[in-house]
Structure formats: C-alpha cells, structure tokens
Amino acid sequence: MAFSGALTLTDLNDFITPSQACIKPIEQKGRPNTQEREPGAASTEILIDSSGAYYEVSADGRAGGVGTLAKKEESPTKLAQAQISLNDCLACSPSSLPSQSHTEVLNFFSSNATSCTPKIPVVSIAPQSLASLAAALNAAPSSSSTEPSPPVTPRQVLRRVHAFLTSSLGFAHVFDTTFARHLALKEHVAEFLERREADARSGSGEGGEEGRNYLPMLASACPGWICYAEKAHAEMLPFISRTKSPQQVMGTLVKEWMGKKWGRSPDGIYHVTVMPCYDKKLEASRQDFYNEMQAS
C-alpha cells in the first residue's frame, strides 16, 4: 500500500535510532519566477554552497559546476531545514524504531539509586509478550531425556519474570496488562453506544449535531495504523475511537490510580512497558499523552 504523505525517506533500514536527524529542504518563501522550458523539465534546482546551506534557483540560473550559485540579478531562495519527527518517520517505515532500550533502563537504575528523590520503578508486560516467552521456553529442548517437561504457561512465565525483575533489576512492581485490555474493551463498548445514540439523534433531528458522522466507529490499538490514517487519510479521523490503547490505559492506572495509593505524583513513577511491537514506542512518545503540569 503506497503512502500518500508528503514526507518520505530513502535508504531506510530496520535499525534507525532515535538520535538520527532526518532533514529535508523546503521552500520558505520567495519562489523564483519560472521561464518557458521543455515539457517535464524541472522548474528549479537545489544547490549547496560551501557552508552547507541549501538554495533554490531556477533551472536557467545555474552557472558553473555543482555546488556553485549563479550570479544573477534574481537572488536565489535560501531553504530551511524541515525537521522530521519520529512520528513522521513511522509513516515511511513502520519499523523505524527497533533499537532496544535496555541501556536506558539500566542507566535509570544507576542514577535512581543515588537520587535524592528516587522514583518507583514499575514494569507492565503485555500478554502477547508473555505468550511469546512461553512458546520459546516450550520450544527449547528438555533437560531430561526420559520424560518431557510439562508445557510452561504464560502465568508461570509472569511469575518467573516477576522474580527476575524484582530481585535482579530492582523493579518495585510488575503488572500484566490484561486488566488494562479488558478495561479498554469496556470503554470501547461505552463509546460505541454513545456514538450510536448520537447518530440516531442526528438522523432524527433531535438535538444531534448536523453534518457530523458518528458511525462507523473504527477501533485499533496499532500505532502504525493510527499514524497512517493521520498522515494519509485525514477523512477517517472522526470515525476513529477516542479510547486509549491498553498500553496507555495501563500507564494511566499506574501513574494516576496506583500513584495515589502509593502517595506519589505521576512524575515520581518510572513506568516501563514490555510490548510485542516496536511501534509502541512511538505511541508512548506522542505528545497527546504528555501532561505538562505533571511533567509525565
């Protein structure tokens, strides 16, 4: 499926780190006048001077070799660098963030141990990740050659992971996101019923907002699909469910509900999620979920 977004990148690989800067020259203003030329010929060209600045000149205003600017009465247009965010990169490469974050977690524990106001480290694990770990353990050869080992269940994996994360790494709490998934589904049902009632009122003219379409309701917890709809199909946005994904529901439960029980503000909790898809990092970094007042 071809993307219709304006931002594109070339020579992508599966290991782009968040520190890489993606830039693309764009025109600010003062586009030069074009002259008649052959059909299909480019009206302007982009040149780079000795300082590395980008300039746009007309195709007929180029003199000398590449990297030089023509001396004309018409001055070239200097171009600015367009900063492409990580959310924009997702529209071009659905797997643009497969770099691991374990070093960041380890650095947190090192700094948190000496901090005057240490944070509470919490980790939430998706059931898909637990199922994958259970499948990997079940596929491993048995140590006993006589009797096969009983299959390992996701619940048993959660207990093992809980013991490792709390005793070896120092996490204070380990949660399964199954409850957050159930809560998200209930919220989806409530939103659908609300939309259906609003659509009925709109159709009958009984207080409904004219010109607004409430149905169908599109629901997805896939950040890649949401980002694609935002970049390429803006007409679908009114139909997308407003309910948070299970990851974001879990973040709200940990930092808001559990935080009150622990007597901590949201910025005093360090929440790590283990998810089955790298694109969940893009979802976690969205500014939509950032609270400036709570700095979290």
Summary of the structure (lengths in Angstrom):
residues: 296
radius of gyration: 26.4
end to end distance: 35.7
largest distance: 89.4
contacts: 722
relative contact order: 0.13
helix: 40%
strand: 13%
